[in-house]
């Protein structure tokens, strides 16, 4: 996954640092697979407005990993992922509390899950019923962890408060040359 993300991230539609409507930059690098997500309009489309690039296809191997994780979790409907947001967090990367609710009304009303896979350094993950980070529950997401939010938990607020430096497994660094930081792949069905 690391090597494929690196390869896709360097090509057309690859990693870029997105901005919000007010011009503020997110504290991460992002790439959309399957369909592009535009943070200024909070919508999906075939191309990204900043450069007109088409979203690269989601590799079949990625889809299979997400679907396997989905099928081993109890109580969640199966998805056929057609969107994968790949975020790369440097050691100073973070993402404020937010809800993932830009998918179709049908997907949201069915409580279709999103499946999140963490690779690299550990990150402190926050989640809760409100956007208040002081009331959020905090857990560590380590390399290889899979998080699934669906059903009643689908619209929980969630985010990354910080990345814990030099916590990636040594074998991962040696085998892939992964840079310091964290890659997160989040699979959804529009």
N, C-alpha and C positions, 0 to 999 in steps of 0.2 A: 504493500500500500504506500509506503514512504517513497519508494522509487517511482511508482506510477504518479503519485501526487506531484513529485518534483518534475517529471516529464511533462505532465499536463499543465502544470503551473508556469512553465517557461514558454508555452506555446500560445497561439491565439485564444483569447478568452481566459487566459491564465490569471495568476494572482495579481491583485491590485489592492490599493488601500482606499476603501470606500469612504464617502462623505455623506453626512445627513443634509437635509434641506438648508440648514443654517450655515453650512460650509465646514462644520467641525468634522475632523477625521476620526474614524474609528481607531481604536488601539489594537488593531490586528490587520492581517492581510487576508483577503477573501478570494475565492474562486467558486463559481457556480457550475455544476454539472447537470446536464439534462435540460434545465430551464434556468435562465438568468433571473436572479432576484435583484431588484433595484431598491436600495435603502431609502432613496428620496421619495419614491412613490409607494413603497411597501407593496410592490406587486411583482408578478412573474411575467416574463416574456421571452421570446426567442433570442433577442439580442440585448446587449447592454448599452444603455444610452451614452456612456462616456466615450466609447470608441466603436460602437456598432458590431463588436465581436459576437459571434454565436457561441452559445454555451457548448463546451465539449460534451460528448456523450458520457454517460456513466459507464465505466467499465463493467462488463458482465460479472467479473470476479467480485467487484465491490457489491453489486446487487445481491449476489449469492450469500455473501457474508452477512449483509443486513437482513436478508430473509431468513437465514439460519438463526440469527439472534432473535428475530421476531417470533419464529416458531417455537423456540425453547422457552420463551417467556409465557407465563400463564395469564390468561384473562385479557389478552389484547387481540384485536382482529388483525389478520394478515394484511400487509400492504404490498403493493407492487411499486417500489420506489421509482419515481420519475424525476425526482429532484434530489441533488446532494449538494449541500453547502459545505465547502471545505474552508475552514478557518485555520490560519497559521498565527499563533501567538508567539512573539518573541518573549524574552524573560520579563519585559515590562508590559506585556500585553494583558488586556482585561476586556470584559464586556459587561456593561451594566445590566441590572435586572430588567427583563423584558418577557413578553409572551410571543410564542411563535403562532401567529394567527392570520398569516397572509395566504394560507392555502384556501382551496375552494370551500364554499359553504357546506357542500356535501361531505367533504373530508373532515371538517371540524365538527359537524353535527353528529357524525358517526363515531367521533372520538378516535379516529385513526391515529396510531402512535407515530411519533418520530423516534428514530433510532440514532443514538449518538455514540461514536467510537472515538476513544482518546488514544493518542500515540505520542510518546516522547515524555517530556517532563510532566510531573504531577501538577495539577491545578486545583485551587480551592474553588469548589462549585457551590453556589448559593441557590436556594430555592425556597419558595413560600407563596402564601396567598396574596401578598401585596408587593409593591415595589420597594418597600422599606427594607434596606439591607441590614439594619440592626435587628429586625425581627426574623430574618431569613435563617433557615437551617443551613449549616455549612458542613460539607463533606469533601474529602479528597478524591479526585478522579485521577487514578494512576494509569500509566501506559498499559493498554490492553483492556481497560474497563469499558463496558458497554452500558449505557443508560437508556432506558426506554420510558418515555412519558406518553401515555395514551389514556383513553377512557376519561375518568374523572380527573386524572392528573394532567391531561393534555394541555390545559391552559395555565398551568402553574407559572408564576414568574420565576425566571432562572437567569443565571449569569456566571461569569468568572471574575472573582475578585483579584486574584493574582496567580502567577505561575511560580512554582518553587524550583529555583535554579539547580541544575546538575542533579536531577532526580531520575532522569531517564535510565533505563537498564543499560549497563555497559555493553552487553551483547548487541543491543539495538544500534548503539552508536557505532560499534565496530563493523557490523554487517551492512549498515545502510548509509553511514556518514551523516545521519540526521543532525541538523543544526540545533544548537541550544534553543529550547522553546517547546512548543506543543502544537501538534496537528489535531484538529477535531473534524470528523466527518459526520454530518447530520443528514440522515436520509428521511425523505418525506414522500407522500403521495399527494399530488395536487388535487 
